[in-house]
Amino acid sequence: DSRVQRNAAGALLNLTHIESNRQELVQTGAVPVFVRLLESRDVDVQFYCAAAISNLAVHDSHRRVIVGYGNGKAIRVLVSLMKSNSDKVKCQACLAIRNLASDEANQGKIAES
């Protein structure tokens, strides 16, 4: 149910606004959930998950987890979301990519996508 996904993604996004929650989310496996939900057909879910990834990606160890999941799947999906029909999704995908690009090692991966 997309309404349930939307509400859950929004609630998890809210948790990423608090620094102390970010580590807990990464350690408990939220990154794969966010990355999988980026592929939702619901633009609100895409937006919430891209924003959550952007918030998590401010920390270098979190960037490694995000990029490491699914052999760089987050980067590929975020780059594809930059072609979204939704301006808010495009913007949030760009912000997430920007934060991931803070690591020089990720810049080549982003350019390849």
C-alpha positions in Angstrom: 0.0 0.0 0.0 1.6 3.3 -1.1 0.0 5.2 1.7 1.7 3.0 4.3 5.1 3.3 2.4 4.6 7.1 2.3 3.9 7.4 6.0 6.7 5.1 7.0 9.2 6.8 4.7 8.2 10.2 6.0 8.5 9.0 9.6 12.0 7.6 9.0 13.0 10.8 7.2 12.0 12.7 10.3 14.4 10.5 12.3 17.3 11.5 10.1 17.0 15.1 11.1 18.5 14.2 14.5 22.2 13.4 14.5 22.0 10.8 17.2 19.4 8.8 15.2 21.4 8.7 12.0 24.0 6.2 13.4 21.2 4.0 14.8 19.3 4.0 11.4 22.5 3.0 9.5 23.4 0.3 12.0 19.9 -1.2 12.0 19.7 -1.5 8.2 17.7 1.5 7.1 20.0 2.2 4.1 18.8 -0.8 2.1 15.2 0.2 2.8 15.7 3.7 1.7 17.5 2.6 -1.5 14.8 0.1 -2.4 12.1 2.7 -1.8 13.8 5.2 -4.1 12.4 3.0 -6.8 8.8 3.4 -5.6 6.3 4.8 -8.2 5.1 7.3 -5.5 7.0 10.6 -5.8 6.5 11.4 -2.1 8.2 8.1 -1.2 11.0 8.9 -3.6 11.3 12.4 -2.2 11.4 11.2 1.5 13.9 8.5 0.8 16.2 10.8 -1.3 16.0 13.3 1.5 16.8 10.7 4.1 19.8 9.5 2.2 21.0 13.0 1.8 20.8 13.5 5.5 22.6 10.3 6.3 25.3 11.1 3.7 26.6 14.1 5.7 28.7 11.6 7.6 31.6 9.9 5.9 31.0 6.4 7.3 27.4 6.6 6.3 28.4 7.5 2.8 30.5 4.3 2.6 27.5 2.2 3.7 25.1 4.0 1.2 27.5 3.5 -1.7 28.5 0.0 -0.7 24.9 -1.3 -0.6 24.0 -3.1 -3.8 27.3 -2.3 -5.5 26.5 1.4 -5.8 22.7 1.0 -6.4 21.9 4.2 -4.5 24.0 6.3 -6.9 22.5 4.7 -10.0 18.9 5.2 -8.7 19.5 8.7 -7.5 21.1 9.7 -10.9 18.0 8.2 -12.6 15.7 10.2 -10.3 17.4 13.4 -11.6 15.2 12.8 -14.7 12.0 12.6 -12.7 9.0 14.6 -13.7 8.8 15.8 -10.2 10.9 18.9 -9.5 11.1 18.1 -5.7 12.3 14.6 -6.4 15.0 15.9 -8.9 16.1 18.5 -6.4 16.4 16.0 -3.5 18.2 13.5 -5.7 20.7 16.2 -6.6 21.3 17.1 -3.0 21.9 13.4 -2.1 24.3 13.0 -5.0 26.1 16.2 -3.8 26.5 14.8 -0.3 27.7 11.5 -1.7 30.2 13.3 -3.9 31.9 14.7 -0.8 34.0 11.6 -1.0 36.4 11.8 -4.0 36.1 8.0 -4.5 32.4 8.4 -5.2 32.8 11.1 -7.8 33.9 8.6 -10.5 31.0 6.3 -9.6 28.6 9.2 -10.0 30.1 10.3 -13.3 29.8 6.7 -14.6 26.2 6.5 -13.8 
